[in-house]
């Protein structure tokens, strides 16, 4: 019984340590859900799964459709969110936290198939 409690406490501490905060200056869509600009917490919910929570409203979305990203040479901040923007909207397409990356290539490809050019935005997390 004691070993199980210690294991649960260690898992909770590890997940707490991975919680990241950021300020996103523009409205965006995450997993199909419109989210307002503002301060956010990015929280691990399972192995390579994250949720994003708007601090002012408590609105939370679990990121769906994200897959493990290839670790390629990047010049961007170590922990960051990546957005693809086109047709008047920005969509969350990447989460890089603690050296691990998740991305939703399907959403980005859908935006790129439109007539407008896709711009990329990166927001650092701490």
VORO-864094 format. One line per 8 residues: number of its first residue (from 1); for each residue x, y, z of N, C-alpha, C. Coordinates in steps of 0.05 Angstrom, whole numbers, plus 32768, in hexadecimal, padded with zeros to 4 digits. Layout:
BEGIN
NUM> X:Y:Z:X:Y:Z:X:Y:Z ~ ...;
This chain:
BEGIN
1> 8010:7FE8:8000:8000:8000:8000:8011:8019:8000 ~ 8026:801A:8011:8037:8031:8013:8046:8035:7FF9 ~ 804F:8020:7FEC:805E:8022:7FD3:804C:802F:7FBE ~ 8033:8027:7FBD:8020:8032:7FA9:801C:8050:7FAD ~ 801A:8059:7FC7:8016:8075:7FCD:802F:8085:7FC5 ~ 8046:807A:7FCA:805F:8088:7FC3:8061:808A:7FA4 ~ 805A:8075:7F96:805B:8075:7F79:8048:808A:7F6E ~ 802F:808C:7F79:801C:80A0:7F70:8026:80BC:7F75;
9> 8032:80C0:7F8D:803D:80DB:7F94:8054:80E2:7F81 ~ 8065:80CF:7F7A:807B:80D5:7F67:8071:80DC:7F4C ~ 805C:80CE:7F43:8050:80D4:7F28:8044:80F0:7F29 ~ 8036:80F7:7F3E:802A:8112:7F40:803F:8128:7F40 ~ 8055:8124:7F4E:806B:8137:7F4E:8077:813A:7F33 ~ 807B:8123:7F25:8087:8124:7F0A:8075:8133:7EF7 ~ 805B:812E:7EF8:8048:813C:7EE7:8048:815A:7EED ~ 8049:8161:7F07:8049:817D:7F0F:8061:818B:7F04;
17> 8078:817E:7F04:8091:818A:7EFB:8090:818F:7EDD ~ 8080:8181:7ECE:807E:8185:7EB1:8069:819A:7EA9 ~ 805A:81A5:7EBC:8046:81B9:7EB5:8055:81D2:7EAC ~ 804C:81DC:7E95:8059:81F3:7E88:8044:820A:7E87 ~ 804E:8223:7E88:803C:823A:7E86:8045:824B:7E6E ~ 8032:8259:7E62:8038:826B:7E4C:8021:827F:7E48 ~ 8027:8294:7E3A:8013:82A8:7E32:8010:82A7:7E14 ~ 7FF8:82A2:7E0B:7FF2:82A1:7DEF:7FE3:82BB:7DE8;
25> 7FEE:82CB:7DD6:7FE4:82E5:7DD0:7FCD:82E6:7DBC ~ 7FC4:82CF:7DB2:7FB0:82CF:7D9D:7F9D:82B7:7DA2 ~ 7F84:82BA:7D99:7F71:82A3:7D9B:7F7B:828C:7D88 ~ 7F74:8274:7D90:7F7D:825D:7D80:7F6A:8246:7D83 ~ 7F6E:8231:7D74:7F5E:8219:7D76:7F70:8202:7D7F ~ 7F67:81F3:7D93:7F76:81DB:7D9D:7F63:81C3:7D9D ~ 7F6A:81AF:7D8D:7F59:8197:7D8A:7F3D:819E:7D83 ~ 7F39:81B2:7D72:7F1F:81B9:7D68:7F0F:81CC:7D7A;
33> 7F1B:81D4:7D91:7F0E:81E6:7DA4:7F1A:8202:7DA3 ~ 7F09:8216:7D9E:7F14:8232:7D9E:7F1D:823A:7DBA ~ 7F34:8246:7DBC:7F3F:824F:7DD6:7F47:826C:7DD4 ~ 7F42:827C:7DE9:7F48:8298:7DE9:7F66:829E:7DEE ~ 7F6F:82B6:7DE7:7F8A:82BE:7DEE:7F8C:82C0:7E0D ~ 7FA4:82BC:7E17:7FA7:82BF:7E34:7FBD:82AD:7E3F ~ 7FBD:82AB:7E5A:7FD1:829A:7E68:7FC7:827D:7E69 ~ 7FD9:826B:7E64:7FD3:824E:7E62:7FE6:823D:7E72;
41> 7FDC:8227:7E7C:7FEC:8211:7E87:7FEA:81FA:7E74 ~ 8000:81ED:7E6E:8001:81D5:7E5E:8008:81BF:7E71 ~ 7FF6:81AB:7E74:7FF9:8197:7E88:7FFA:817B:7E7C ~ 800D:816A:7E85:800D:814F:7E7B:7FF6:8140:7E88 ~ 7FE8:8130:7E78:7FD1:8120:7E83:7FD7:8102:7E80 ~ 7FEA:80FB:7E6F:7FF2:80DF:7E6B:800B:80DF:7E5B ~ 8017:80C8:7E56:802F:80C7:7E47:802B:80D3:7E2B ~ 8039:80E8:7E25:8037:80F7:7E0C:801B:8101:7E06;
49> 800C:8108:7E1A:7FF2:8115:7E18:7FF2:812E:7E29 ~ 7FE7:8143:7E1F:7FE6:815C:7E2D:7FCA:8169:7E2D ~ 7FC5:8179:7E40:7FAE:818B:7E3F:7FB8:81A7:7E41 ~ 7FA7:81BA:7E38:7FAE:81D6:7E3A:7F97:81E4:7E48 ~ 7F9D:81F4:7E5C:7F88:8201:7E6C:7F8C:821F:7E6D ~ 7F76:822D:7E65:7F75:824A:7E66:7F72:8252:7E84 ~ 7F85:8262:7E8E:7F85:8268:7EAB:7F6D:8279:7EB4 ~ 7F65:828D:7EA4:7F50:829F:7EAC:7F35:8291:7EAD;
57> 7F2F:827F:7E9B:7F15:8272:7E99:7F14:8255:7EA3 ~ 7F2C:8249:7EA5:7F2D:822D:7EAC:7F26:821A:7E95 ~ 7F21:8225:7E7E:7F1A:8215:7E66:7F32:8203:7E5F ~ 7F2D:81E9:7E5C:7F42:81D6:7E59:7F3C:81C3:7E41 ~ 7F50:81BD:7E32:7F4E:81AB:7E1B:7F64:8196:7E1C ~ 7F5D:817D:7E19:7F71:8168:7E17:7F78:8166:7DF9 ~ 7F91:8168:7DF3:7F9A:8169:7DD7:7F98:814D:7DCB ~ 7F88:814C:7DB6:7F83:8132:7DA8:7F8F:8133:7D8C;
65> 7F96:811C:7D81:7FA2:811B:7D67:7FBF:8121:7D65 ~ 7FCC:8125:7D7C:7FE8:812B:7D7D:7FF8:8111:7D7F ~ 800E:8110:7D70:8020:80F8:7D70:803C:8101:7D78 ~ 804C:80EE:7D80:8068:80F4:7D88:8076:8100:7D70 ~ 8083:8117:7D74:8092:8124:7D5F:80AE:811A:7D5D ~ 80B9:811B:7D45:80D5:8113:7D42:80E6:8129:7D4F ~ 80FB:8121:7D5D:810D:8134:7D6A:8121:813E:7D55 ~ 811B:8155:7D49:812D:815F:7D35:813B:8178:7D40;
73> 8150:8180:7D33:815F:8197:7D3C:814D:81B0:7D3A ~ 814A:81BE:7D51:8138:81D5:7D52:8147:81ED:7D5C ~ 8140:8204:7D52:814B:821D:7D5C:8137:822B:7D6E ~ 8120:821F:7D72:810B:822B:7D82:8110:8225:7DA0 ~ 8102:8233:7DB2:8106:822D:7DCF:8100:820F:7DD4 ~ 810D:8205:7DE8:810A:81E8:7DEF:80ED:81E1:7DF4 ~ 80DF:81F0:7E05:80C3:81EA:7E0A:80B2:8200:7DFD ~ 80A1:81F8:7DEB:8090:820C:7DDD:8077:81FF:7DD1;
81> 8065:8210:7DC9:804D:8208:7DBA:8051:8212:7D9E ~ 8049:8202:7D8A:804A:820A:7D6F:802E:820D:7D63 ~ 802A:8221:7D53:8010:8227:7D47:8013:822A:7D29 ~ 7FFF:8221:7D1A:7FFD:8226:7CFE:7FE5:8239:7CFA ~ 7FEA:824F:7CEC:7FD5:8263:7CE9:7FCF:8268:7CCB ~ 7FB6:8268:7CC4:7FAD:826D:7CA9:7F8F:8272:7CAA ~ 7F85:827F:7C96:7F68:8284:7C93:7F5C:8291:7CAC ~ 7F6B:82A3:7CB8:7F61:82B2:7CCF:7F60:82A2:7CE9;
89> 7F6D:828B:7CEB:7F6D:827C:7D04:7F88:826F:7D09 ~ 7F8E:826B:7D22:7FA7:825D:7D2A:7F9F:8243:7D38 ~ 7FAD:822E:7D31:7FA7:8214:7D3D:7FC1:8209:7D4A ~ 7FBD:81FF:7D63:7FD4:81F3:7D72:7FDC:81D9:7D64 ~ 7FF5:81D7:7D5B:7FFE:81C0:7D4C:8016:81B1:7D5A ~ 8023:81BF:7D6D:803A:81B2:7D7A:803B:81B9:7D98 ~ 8045:81A5:7DA7:804C:81A9:7DC3:8067:819D:7DC7 ~ 807B:81AE:7DD0:8095:81A4:7DD7:809A:81AB:7DF4;
97> 809C:8197:7E05:80A0:819B:7E21:80B4:8187:7E2C ~ 80C8:8191:7E3A:80DC:8180:7E46:80EA:816E:7E32 ~ 80EF:8178:7E1A:80FD:8168:7E06:80EC:8155:7DF7 ~ 80D2:8153:7DFE:80C0:8141:7DEF:80AD:8152:7DDE ~ 80A8:8148:7DC6:8097:8157:7DB4:807F:8147:7DAB ~ 8069:8155:7DA8:8050:814A:7D9D:8047:815D:7D87 ~ 803D:8152:7D71:8033:8163:7D5C:801A:8157:7D4F ~ 800A:8168:7D43:7FF2:8160:7D35:7FF6:8168:7D18;
105> 8002:8156:7D08:8008:815C:7CEC:7FEF:815D:7CDB ~ 7FDA:814F:7CE3:7FC1:814E:7CD3:7FB5:816A:7CD2 ~ 7FB4:8178:7CE8:7FA8:8192:7CE9:7FB9:81A6:7CD8 ~ 7FD3:81A4:7CDA:7FE4:81B6:7CCB:7FE1:81B1:7CAD ~ 7FE0:8197:7CA4:7FDC:8191:7C88:7FC1:819B:7C7E ~ 7FAC:819A:7C8F:7F92:81A5:7C87:7F94:81C3:7C81 ~ 7FA2:81D1:7C93:7FA5:81EE:7C8F:7FB6:81F3:7C76 ~ 7FCB:81E4:7C71:7FDC:81E8:7C5A:7FCE:81E2:7C40;
113> 7FB9:81D2:7C41:7FAB:81CB:7C28:7F98:81E2:7C1F ~ 7F95:81F7:7C2F:7F84:820E:7C28:7F93:8220:7C14 ~ 7F85:8236:7C0D:7F91:8248:7BFA:7FA4:825D:7C07 ~ 7FA1:8262:7C21:7FB2:8275:7C2E:7FCC:8268:7C38 ~ 7FE1:8278:7C39:7FFB:826E:7C43:7FF8:826A:7C61 ~ 8005:8255:7C6B:8005:824F:7C88:801D:825D:7C95 ~ 8018:826B:7CAA:802D:8277:7CBA:8031:8266:7CD4 ~ 8049:8266:7CDE:804F:8256:7CF6:8055:826A:7D0D;
121> 8049:8265:7D24:804F:8275:7D3C:8059:8262:7D52 ~ 806C:826B:7D61:8077:825C:7D78:8075:826C:7D91 ~ 806B:8260:7DA6:8068:826D:7DC0:8078:825D:7DD5 ~ 808C:826A:7DE1:809C:825C:7DF5:808D:8256:7E0F ~ 8093:8240:7E1C:8088:8239:7E36:809E:8238:7E4A ~ 8096:823C:7E63:80AA:8239:7E79:809E:8228:7E8F;
